[in-house]
Amino acid sequence: MNKKIEKLARAFGASQKLLIALGDESRQHIILTMMQMGDCSGVRAIDVAAHTNLSRPAVSHHFQIMKDAGLLKTRKEGTKIFYYFDPDMKSMNALIDVLHLAIEITKELPNRSGDE
C-alpha cells in the first residue's frame, strides 16, 4: 500500500500546475468563455477580454499559466497569438489517472468511520 501512496504523492505533485490553473475562478471563467466562443482554431486574448470583465493583459497572464500547466497551446500568425486547448490533453489525462489511483487506494482502505 505504501508504494501506491508514494506513487500517488508523486503523481499528485506532477499535477499541481494543472490543479492551480483549474482552481482559479478567473481561469475557470476564461475556459468557459473559450468554450462558449466555439472557435476550436484558437482565440486571442483581446477577444476573450471582450467577452469577460478582464483586461487583455490579465487574460494573457491567465493564458500563460494555463499554457505552462499543459492545458493550452499557442499558434502564431504574424504578430497575433492564438490560444487553443491542447488536443492531446496530456496534463488532463495525467490528472484523471491521479484521481483514479486515489479512488483505488481509498477503496482498499478499511472503513474508519466506525459505521459497520
Secondary structure, DSSP 4 states (H G I P E B T S, - for coil): -HHHHHHHHHHHHHTHHHHHHHH-HHHHHHHHHHHHHT-TT-B-HHHHHHTSSS-HHHHHHHHHHHHHTTSEEEEEETTEEEEEE-TT-HHHHHHHHHHHHHHHHHHHSPP-SS--
